[in-house]
């Protein structure tokens, strides 16, 4: 490649970026919009869940337990007169579960036998049902501990359980989701930056002028790649700043390692966009291909929301060819756990291989002719 011609192509592409607001919008406005939308809209926590409480005979034994539920931020408690009324309310989606304190609850509590409660959960949303079940169990244990303390006794548990949560002590789903969101968003942005812009040049006929010039195909590709790489890294920096300062996600790892992993992934995404633009020279077609090939697999199969280990074996095998899988893994590790090289180095190696593959295939597929 000729250095002078390459500098001229980079300068030409940079001027075109500054004059074209769509590229700047893709790099900066789109990640800002998607992070705000998904960061505030997507949550794996269940809070303010409507829960019904049926206390057949309210008394000093049932009131503290109901008060424990009311103090929890996870529940919005609705008092119902009977189990039949609670079943009707659950069928109408007015409540997602209900707790049934039977008429002999006080006698069982004060007697020698164990007191039992009935819990009915709406299993339509299995994930929420499991969360509510865990929250109710936790509330029951809190009430039981308070009752034993008031009675001056000790909990009759042969084993004392002490739970320590690593990497995300507050159990905030946002700390887990936002790094994955960055990976999904940068997948889409990296592919769109090159796919749409190069396809637009084919539509406008400006690519023909480049073909008629003495520049080589490699110079054209690298002349387009480098300015959009800088633009994409700017969008990545904006996304990380939003994650740290707006969503308060801790960044435990090294910024330099994060930048290196992001640069490799951006090369992969830009290479995918260049390959798409070489196959589809229409902006609409290139945009549709970029969304279907990059954004949807990254959203569903990267481990961003759904655990890859719970997927069927054929799907798990497919995830190994998705670049977003490795970027999500590295981002979540760097943000929440730190520089865990046993995780980061294999991801870096996989991204480096994919970047070489996509850029190499794009260079091989690109020819300096109009057909």
N, C-alpha and C positions, 0 to 999 in steps of 0.2 A: 504494500500500500504506500502511496505517496503521501508524505506528511503534509505538504502544502495543500493538496486537494482535500485531504481529510479535514484539515483546519477550516477550509472554505465551506465544506459540507456541514460541519458542526456549527459554524457561524450562521449559515443560511437557515439551519433547522432551529437554532436558538431565536433568531429574529422572527421566524414563523410562529414559534411558540408564544412569544410576547405579543404578536399581533392577533393570535387566535385565542379568544377567551375560552373556547371549549376545552382545550388541553389543560389550562389552568384550573378550570372548574372540575375536571376529572381528578386532577392531582390534589386539590385542596378543599373544594366545596363538597365533593362527593364523600370523602372520608369523614369530614365534619358532620355532614347530615346523617350518614349511616351509623356513626358511633353514637350520636345523640339518640337516634331512633332505637337502635338495638340495645345500647347501653342502659337506657332507662326503660325500654319496653320489654326486654327479655330478662326473665329471672327464674331461677330454679328454686327459690324460696317460696313457701306458702305462708302468707301473712294475712291477718284479718279474715280468716276462713269462717264462714257462718256455721256455727255449731249449735244444735239444740240440746237443751237439758230438760229431762223429765224427772222431777223429784216428786214421787207419789205422796210422800208425807214430809214436807220440809221441816227440819229440826236442827238443833245445834250441831249435829254431826254432818248433815248435808251442806249446810251453809258455808263452812270453811272451804270445802272442796269446790263448790260453785264459785266462790270468791277467787280461788286460785286460778280457775279458768278465765275469769273476767280480767284478772290482772295480766294475763299473758297477751303479748302483742300478736300472737299467732291466731287468736280466736276472737270472733264477735259472737257473744253468747246470746241465744234466744231461748227464753223460758217457755216451755210448752206444757199443756195440761196432762197429756197422756201419750203412751207409745203410739197409739193409732193416729193421733194428730201429728206426731213427729214423722211417721211414715208418709203421711200425705204431704207434709212440708218438704220431705226429701224427694218425693216423686215429682214435685213441682219445681225442684231446683232452688227452693228457698233456703235450704240448709244442705251442707254436704255430708253431715254425720250428726248423730245424736247420742247422748249419754243417758242411760236409764238407771236411776237410783230407785231401787224397789222399795216397797213399803216396809220391809224388814231390814233395811240398811242400818238403821240406828241400833236395832237389837243385835245384829251381827257384829257391828263395830264395838259395842260395849261388852259383848259376850266373849266366850273363849274361842269361837270359830272365826275363820277369816271372812271379812266383808267383801262382797263381790259387786261389781257394777257391770251393766250391759252396755256395749258400744256397737253401734251399727254404722258402717261406713259405705259411702257411695263409691262402688268400684268401677264406675264408668271411666274415670280418670285414675288409672292404677297408681301413677306416680304420686298424685296429690293424696290419694287414699293412704299410701304408705307413709307419707310425711305426716299426715294428720294422726295416724296411729302412733307414730313415734312421739309426737307432741303430747298426745293424751297420756301416753305411758309416762312421759317425763313429768307431767302435771300431777299424775297420780302418785308418783314417787315423792315429789316435793310435799304434797299434802300428807303423805304417810310419815315422812320425816318430821314434819311439824307436829303431827298428832303424837308421835312417840316422845318428842321433846316436851310437849305440854304435860304428858302423863308421867314424865320422869323416868321413862324406860329407855332402852336401847333397841335399835333395829336388830331383829333376829336374823341377820344375814351372816352365814359362815364365811363369806368372802367379801372383802371390801374392794370395790372397784374404783380406781382412780383413772380418769380419762384425760389424756393429753393430746391435743390436736396440733399436728405439725403443719407448717407452711401457710395455713389459712386459719388461724385460731378463732377469728370471729365468725367463721363459717359463712362469709359473704359470697354468694354466688357471683356477684359482680366481679370480684377479684379473679375468679376462675374464667368468667365469660369474656371479659374485655380483652385480655391478650389473644384469645381465640378469635374474637371479632376483628382484631387488627389483621390477623393472618387472612381471614376470609375477605376483608375489604381490600387488602393489598393484592390479593389474587385477582380480583375483578379489575382494580385500577391498573395494575401492571399490564394485563392483557388488553384492556381498552385503550390505553395510551398509544400503543403501537398499532393495534389492529385497525382502529377507526381512522387514525391519522394517515396511515399509509394507504388504506383503502380510499380515503378522501382524495389523495393525490392521484390515484388511478382514475377516479371519477372526473376530476377536474382537468386531467391531461398533463399536469405538471411532471408526472413521472416520465412521460415521453421525452421531455427536455433533458432530464437526467440521463436517460438511455442514450440520447444523441451526443452527450458530452464524453470526454475521454476518461471519466471516472470508472473504476471497476465496480462490480457488484458488491464485493467485500467492503469497499469504501462507502458505498451507499448505505449498506446495512449498519456498519459501525458509526457512520455519520448520523444516522437516525437513532441508534441505540444509546449513545453516550448522553445527548441532551435529555432524553426521556428518562434515562437512569438517574440523572441529577434531579429531575423534576419528581420522579417517584420517591427518591430518598427524602426530598423535602416533605412530601405527603406522609411518609413514614415517620419523620421527626414530629410532624404535627399530631399524628395519631398517638405516638408515645407520650407527648406532652399532655394531650387531653386525658390519657389514661392515668398519668401520675398526678396531675394537678387538678383535674376536674372530677374524675371518678375515684381519686385517692387509692389507686392500686399500687401496692408497694413494688419497687424495683430492687430486688435483692442482688441481682447479678451485675456483671460489668457492662457498662455502656458500650465499650469497645467491642465486646463479644456480641452484644445485641446488634450493633451496627454491622459487624461482619456477617452474621447470619442473615440479617435483613438484606444486605447487598447481594448475597448469593441468591436468596429467594427472588429478589426483584429481577435479577438476570434471568432466572427461570421464567418468571411471568412475562417479561418483555420478549424473551425468545418465543414463548407460546403465542404472543400477540403478533410477532413478525411472521411466524409460520402460518397463522390464521390469515393474515393479510396477503400472503403469497398464494393462498388457496382461494380466498374469496376477495374479489376486488371491488365489492359493493359494500358501502357502509352499513346498510341494514343487515345484510347477510353476515358480515363480519361481527357486528354487535350481537346478533342472535347466537352465533357460534361461540363467541367469547363467554356469554352468559351460561350457555348450556354446558360447555366443556370445562369452564373454570369455576364459576361462582357456585353453581348448584352442587357439584361434587365436593367442593371445599366446604360448603355449608353442612352437608349431610354426612359425608364420609371421612372427614378429617379428624374426628374426635372432638370437635368444637363443642357440641352438645351431647351427642350420642357416643357412649363408650364403645370403642372399636372391639374390645374383647367380648362384648355381648352380641356382636353381629355374627351371622352364619359364616362358616369357613370360606366359601367362595367370595363373599363380600370383603372379608378381612384380607384376602389375597389381593383383591382389586385395590384396596387402600394403599398398598405398598408402592403403587405407581403414581400416586397423587402427591405433588409437591407440598400441598397445604398440610398434609398429615405431619410432615417433618417440621414445618415451620410452626404449626400450632404446638407441637411437643416442645420445641425449643423456647418459644415465647412463654408458655406457661411455666416452664422450668426456670427460665431466667428471671421472670417477674416474681414468682412466689418462693422458689427454693434457692436460687443463686446459680453459680457456675458449677453445675453438676456435669463434669466432663463425660461421664459414662453415658449421659443422655445427649449432650450437645454435640460431641464429636461425631457420633454416627449420623446425626441429622445433618451436620455440615457436609460430611462425605456424600450423603445421598443427594443433597441439593447441588453440590459441585458436579456430580455426575449428570444430573438432570439438566443443569445449565449448559454443560458441554454438549449434551445430546441435542437439545432444542436449537441451540445456536448453530451447531454443526449441520443438522438436518435443514435448517432454514437456509444456510449458505449453499448447501448442496442442491436444494430445490429451486433456488433463485437463479435465473438466467437473464442475461442482458438482451432480452428480446421482448416483443409486445404480445406474443401468443401465449 
